[in-house]
Structures are given as structure tokens and as C-alpha cells.
Amino acid sequence: MRRVTYIVVFLALVLTPVLAGQAVDLEGKIGTGPSFAVVAEGDISSSLSVAFSFGMEYEEQTPSATIFGLAGKCYFAPKDSQFVPYLGVGGYLKILPDSTSEILVGGIAGARLNLFSNAYLSGEAIYYAPIAPITDIAAAYLRFYLGAGIHIPF
């Protein structure tokens, strides 16, 4: 059942930006913690996009959380420029191994380095802060990600 859920989520990540946007970016990221994420991002204008993500965090090579996210990003240069910085904000659902969950908000800062017309590398920092259930402000944490992706225009 869990595998079917992951497949459905991934298809939603890919199809939603296609239906809503002008172009789609598909990206894989690895991060500190350690963690990884798969992101599908749809352009809604030349400088704004909506990103849907699915990821996992690990502790000692064992999955410690599954994270689903929805974020908005504002780009400060055209996406076809060589270097494209951006800022964003997102909401995340973090599911822990004991089936409890947390709702997080995240502040995003990052940049893309376009290699070719449709391929890029990215670096990103996300500051996650839990808002429900409110546990402790010290529970907030910072993750750094490096990624590679492709841009698919329509």
C-alpha cells in the first residue's frame, strides 16, 4: 500500500504543474540531514512558480520522516539566464515513523545555474519551522540541498 501511495504522489507531482503552468521543471535533490527530495515545479508566470515536492529524511540510514510540500517561488532573473536566484515560502506535511505528523512552514532561498537550454544545477536552503502541533521553537531546523533538473517548456 505504501508503494502505491508513493506512485500516486509522484504522478500528482508531475501532472499538476503540467495542467497549471507554462513549463515544468523536474528536479532531484540531496540534502543535509541526510535527506532527498523529488520536485515538480510549474511556471505560472515568467518569475513565479509553484513547486510540489516529495522527500524523505534519514537518521543512521533509516527513514525517519516522509515530507510532502507545496511552495511558491519568486525568481529574480529570467529562468533562461545563466544564474537565477530565487526566494520562496512553502507549507509541508512531515509524517513520522510512528504515523504522527507535523505541519511545517519553510522559508526558501536558492539559485539555479543553467548548464544548457533545458538542464540546470541548483543550490537551496530551507528553514523549516513546525506550526502544528506546536512543540518547541527549538524544533525548527535548516536543510541545505544540491540538485539537478530539467526544464520542459510547452
Buried (B, 14 or more C-beta within 10 A) or exposed (E): EEEEEEEEBBEBBBBBBEEEBEBBBBBBBBBEBEBBBBBBBBBBEEBBBBBBBBBBBEEEEEEBBBBBBEBBBBBEBEBEEEEBEBEBEBBBBBBEEEEEBBEBBBBBEBBBEBEEEBEBBBBBBBBBEBEEEEEEEEEEBEBBBEBBBEBEEE
